[in-house]
Amino acid sequence: AWSDRAMKLIVNNPPSRGEEKDEAKPEAAPAAHQDLDVNAFLVCDSVVRDAQTGKTSIQGVFDMIYAPGFPAVHPTLALYFRLCFDQPPSEPARIALALTTPCGERREDPDAMRAASGPSGVLEAWINIANFNFPEPGRYCFELAVNGATVADYTVEAKLRTS
């Protein structure tokens, strides 16, 4: 796994109002290529969904962290994404993540997650990772793949705090 920490995929698709699900079904073959727009792919501290309204709040979006030393642990890290398919896929989309570290090591999540879009073609989900480890300073690139194709990336810079 690209992280030593357990990940939980939380899916919020209208009209279900986002039931929490642990999804891991790597055996399935990718669905046919679907045209999609990536409305958002963010790294943040947390994502919260209001149970009554279904509204999603994204808290603490960041692209840089300052640490007193390395390795550094970020207590809560969430990867949020919102995809909009031109046509709702007939099968759940296979979502996978990869991380490239500053030294060039690429870690891929071997267990692709499957998540279905709502009837409107929108797929909103986030993955919470507790105690994310930044082993060294530098640029960390998170990649989001849908059905085997990279559709978005997000870079976080980890720096040594000087004061």
ZIURJO-V754273 format. One record per pair of residues at least 24 apart in sequence whose C-alpha atoms are under 10 Angstrom apart, sorted by the first residue. I is the first residue (numbers start at 0). J is the second residue. If there is no record, write none. Layout:
i=I j=J
i=I j=J
This chain:
i=0 j=96
i=0 j=97
i=0 j=106
i=0 j=107
i=0 j=108
i=0 j=109
i=0 j=110
i=1 j=96
i=1 j=97
i=1 j=98
i=1 j=99
i=1 j=105
i=1 j=106
i=1 j=107
i=1 j=108
i=1 j=109
i=2 j=97
i=2 j=98
i=2 j=106
i=2 j=107
i=2 j=108
i=2 j=128
i=2 j=130
i=2 j=131
i=2 j=132
i=3 j=128
i=3 j=129
i=3 j=130
i=3 j=131
i=3 j=132
i=4 j=127
i=4 j=128
i=4 j=129
i=4 j=130
i=4 j=131
i=4 j=132
i=5 j=126
i=5 j=127
i=5 j=128
i=5 j=129
i=5 j=130
i=6 j=77
i=6 j=108
i=6 j=125
i=6 j=126
i=6 j=127
i=6 j=128
i=6 j=129
i=7 j=77
i=7 j=112
i=7 j=125
i=7 j=126
i=7 j=127
i=7 j=128
i=7 j=129
i=8 j=78
i=8 j=79
i=8 j=94
i=8 j=112
i=8 j=113
i=8 j=114
i=8 j=124
i=8 j=125
i=8 j=126
i=8 j=127
i=8 j=128
i=9 j=46
i=9 j=48
i=9 j=79
i=9 j=114
i=9 j=123
i=9 j=124
i=9 j=125
i=9 j=126
i=9 j=127
i=10 j=80
i=10 j=81
i=10 j=113
i=10 j=114
i=10 j=115
i=10 j=116
i=10 j=122
i=10 j=123
i=10 j=124
i=10 j=125
i=10 j=126
i=11 j=48
i=11 j=53
i=11 j=54
i=11 j=55
i=11 j=81
i=11 j=114
i=11 j=115
i=11 j=116
i=11 j=117
i=11 j=121
i=11 j=122
i=11 j=123
i=11 j=124
i=11 j=125
i=12 j=53
i=12 j=81
i=12 j=114
i=12 j=115
i=12 j=116
i=12 j=117
i=12 j=118
i=12 j=119
i=12 j=120
i=12 j=121
i=12 j=122
i=12 j=123
i=12 j=124
i=13 j=53
i=13 j=116
i=13 j=117
i=13 j=118
i=13 j=119
i=13 j=120
i=13 j=121
i=13 j=122
i=13 j=123
i=14 j=53
i=14 j=117
i=14 j=118
i=14 j=119
i=15 j=53
i=15 j=117
i=16 j=48
i=16 j=49
i=16 j=50
i=16 j=51
i=16 j=52
i=16 j=53
i=16 j=54
i=16 j=55
i=16 j=117
i=17 j=48
i=17 j=49
i=17 j=50
i=17 j=53
i=17 j=54
i=17 j=55
i=17 j=122
i=17 j=123
i=17 j=124
i=18 j=50
i=19 j=124
i=20 j=114
i=21 j=112
i=21 j=113
i=22 j=94
i=22 j=110
i=22 j=111
i=22 j=112
i=22 j=113
i=22 j=114
i=23 j=93
i=23 j=94
i=23 j=109
i=23 j=110
i=23 j=111
i=23 j=112
i=23 j=113
i=23 j=114
i=24 j=93
i=24 j=110
i=24 j=111
i=24 j=112
i=24 j=113
i=24 j=114
i=25 j=93
i=25 j=94
i=25 j=95
i=25 j=109
i=25 j=110
i=25 j=111
i=25 j=112
i=25 j=113
i=26 j=110
i=26 j=111
i=27 j=91
i=27 j=92
i=27 j=93
i=27 j=111
i=27 j=112
i=27 j=113
i=28 j=92
i=28 j=93
i=28 j=146
i=28 j=147
i=29 j=90
i=29 j=91
i=29 j=92
i=29 j=93
i=29 j=94
i=29 j=111
i=29 j=113
i=29 j=145
i=29 j=146
i=29 j=147
i=29 j=148
i=30 j=88
i=30 j=89
i=30 j=90
i=30 j=91
i=30 j=92
i=30 j=93
i=30 j=145
i=30 j=146
i=30 j=147
i=31 j=88
i=31 j=89
i=31 j=90
i=31 j=92
i=31 j=146
i=32 j=88
i=32 j=92
i=32 j=145
i=32 j=146
i=32 j=147
i=32 j=148
i=33 j=84
i=33 j=85
i=33 j=86
i=33 j=87
i=33 j=88
i=33 j=89
i=33 j=92
i=33 j=145
i=33 j=146
i=34 j=83
i=34 j=84
i=34 j=85
i=34 j=86
i=34 j=87
i=34 j=88
i=35 j=82
i=35 j=83
i=35 j=84
i=35 j=85
i=35 j=86
i=35 j=87
i=35 j=120
i=35 j=121
i=35 j=145
i=35 j=150
i=36 j=81
i=36 j=82
i=36 j=83
i=36 j=84
i=36 j=85
i=36 j=121
i=36 j=150
i=36 j=151
i=37 j=80
i=37 j=81
i=37 j=82
i=37 j=83
i=37 j=84
i=37 j=121
i=37 j=122
i=37 j=143
i=37 j=150
i=37 j=151
i=38 j=80
i=38 j=81
i=38 j=82
i=38 j=83
i=38 j=121
i=38 j=122
i=38 j=123
i=38 j=151
i=39 j=79
i=39 j=80
i=39 j=81
i=39 j=82
i=39 j=83
i=39 j=123
i=39 j=151
i=40 j=78
i=40 j=79
i=40 j=80
i=40 j=81
i=40 j=82
i=40 j=124
i=40 j=125
i=40 j=141
i=40 j=142
i=40 j=143
i=40 j=150
i=40 j=151
i=40 j=152
i=40 j=153
i=41 j=77
i=41 j=78
i=41 j=79
i=41 j=80
i=41 j=81
i=41 j=125
i=41 j=141
i=41 j=151
i=41 j=152
i=41 j=153
i=41 j=154
i=42 j=76
i=42 j=77
i=42 j=78
i=42 j=79
i=42 j=80
i=42 j=125
i=42 j=126
i=42 j=141
i=42 j=153
i=42 j=154
i=42 j=155
i=43 j=75
i=43 j=76
i=43 j=77
i=43 j=78
i=43 j=79
i=43 j=127
i=44 j=73
i=44 j=74
i=44 j=75
i=44 j=76
i=44 j=77
i=44 j=78
i=44 j=127
i=44 j=128
i=44 j=129
i=45 j=75
i=45 j=76
i=45 j=77
i=45 j=78
i=45 j=79
i=45 j=125
i=45 j=126
i=45 j=127
i=45 j=128
i=46 j=76
i=46 j=77
i=46 j=78
i=46 j=79
i=46 j=124
i=46 j=125
i=46 j=126
i=46 j=127
i=47 j=125
i=55 j=123
i=55 j=124
i=57 j=125
i=61 j=154
i=61 j=155
i=61 j=156
i=62 j=138
i=62 j=139
i=62 j=153
i=62 j=154
i=62 j=155
i=62 j=156
i=62 j=157
i=63 j=137
i=63 j=138
i=63 j=139
i=63 j=154
i=63 j=155
i=63 j=156
i=63 j=157
i=63 j=158
i=64 j=133
i=64 j=136
i=64 j=155
i=64 j=156
i=64 j=157
i=64 j=158
i=64 j=159
i=64 j=160
i=65 j=136
i=65 j=156
i=65 j=157
i=65 j=158
i=65 j=159
i=65 j=160
i=65 j=161
i=66 j=133
i=66 j=135
i=66 j=136
i=66 j=157
i=66 j=158
i=66 j=159
i=66 j=160
i=66 j=161
i=67 j=158
i=67 j=159
i=67 j=160
i=67 j=161
i=67 j=162
i=68 j=133
i=68 j=134
i=68 j=135
i=68 j=136
i=68 j=158
i=68 j=159
i=68 j=160
i=68 j=161
i=69 j=132
i=69 j=133
i=69 j=134
i=69 j=135
i=69 j=136
i=69 j=157
i=69 j=158
i=69 j=159
i=70 j=132
i=70 j=133
i=70 j=134
i=70 j=135
i=70 j=136
i=71 j=130
i=71 j=131
i=71 j=132
i=71 j=133
i=71 j=134
i=71 j=135
i=71 j=136
i=71 j=157
i=71 j=158
i=71 j=159
i=72 j=129
i=72 j=130
i=72 j=131
i=72 j=132
i=72 j=133
i=72 j=134
i=73 j=128
i=73 j=129
i=73 j=130
i=73 j=131
i=73 j=132
i=73 j=133
i=74 j=128
i=74 j=129
i=74 j=130
i=74 j=131
i=74 j=132
i=75 j=127
i=75 j=128
i=75 j=129
i=75 j=130
i=75 j=131
i=76 j=126
i=76 j=127
i=76 j=128
i=76 j=129
i=76 j=130
i=76 j=131
i=76 j=132
i=77 j=125
i=77 j=126
i=77 j=127
i=77 j=128
i=77 j=129
i=77 j=131
i=78 j=124
i=78 j=125
i=78 j=126
i=78 j=127
i=78 j=128
i=78 j=141
i=78 j=143
i=78 j=153
i=79 j=123
i=79 j=124
i=79 j=125
i=79 j=126
i=79 j=127
i=80 j=122
i=80 j=123
i=80 j=124
i=80 j=125
i=80 j=126
i=80 j=143
i=80 j=151
i=81 j=121
i=81 j=122
i=81 j=123
i=81 j=124
i=81 j=125
i=82 j=116
i=82 j=120
i=82 j=121
i=82 j=122
i=82 j=123
i=82 j=124
i=82 j=145
i=82 j=150
i=83 j=116
i=83 j=117
i=83 j=119
i=83 j=120
i=83 j=121
i=83 j=122
i=83 j=123
i=84 j=116
i=84 j=117
i=84 j=119
i=84 j=120
i=84 j=121
i=84 j=122
i=85 j=119
i=85 j=120
i=85 j=121
i=86 j=116
i=86 j=118
i=86 j=119
i=86 j=120
i=86 j=121
i=87 j=115
i=87 j=116
i=87 j=117
i=87 j=118
i=87 j=119
i=87 j=120
i=87 j=121
i=87 j=122
i=88 j=115
i=88 j=116
i=88 j=117
i=88 j=118
i=88 j=120
i=89 j=115
i=89 j=116
i=90 j=114
i=90 j=115
i=90 j=116
i=91 j=115
i=91 j=116
i=91 j=122
i=91 j=146
i=92 j=116
i=92 j=122
i=92 j=144
i=92 j=145
i=92 j=146
i=92 j=147
i=93 j=144
i=93 j=145
i=93 j=146
i=93 j=147
i=93 j=148
i=94 j=143
i=94 j=144
i=94 j=145
i=94 j=146
i=94 j=147
i=94 j=148
i=94 j=149
i=95 j=142
i=95 j=143
i=95 j=144
i=95 j=145
i=95 j=146
i=95 j=147
i=95 j=148
i=95 j=149
i=96 j=141
i=96 j=142
i=96 j=143
i=96 j=144
i=96 j=145
i=96 j=149
i=96 j=152
i=97 j=140
i=97 j=141
i=97 j=142
i=97 j=143
i=97 j=144
i=97 j=149
i=97 j=152
i=98 j=139
i=98 j=140
i=98 j=141
i=98 j=142
i=98 j=143
i=98 j=152
i=98 j=153
i=98 j=154
i=99 j=138
i=99 j=139
i=99 j=140
i=99 j=141
i=99 j=142
i=99 j=154
i=100 j=133
i=100 j=134
i=100 j=135
i=100 j=136
i=100 j=137
i=100 j=138
i=100 j=139
i=100 j=140
i=100 j=141
i=100 j=155
i=101 j=133
i=101 j=134
i=101 j=135
i=101 j=136
i=101 j=137
i=101 j=138
i=101 j=139
i=101 j=140
i=101 j=156
i=101 j=157
i=102 j=135
i=102 j=136
i=102 j=137
i=102 j=138
i=102 j=139
i=103 j=138
i=103 j=139
i=103 j=140
i=104 j=139
i=105 j=139
i=105 j=140
i=105 j=141
i=106 j=141
i=107 j=141
i=107 j=142
i=111 j=144
i=111 j=145
i=111 j=146
i=111 j=147
i=112 j=145
i=112 j=146
i=113 j=145
i=113 j=146
i=133 j=157
i=135 j=159
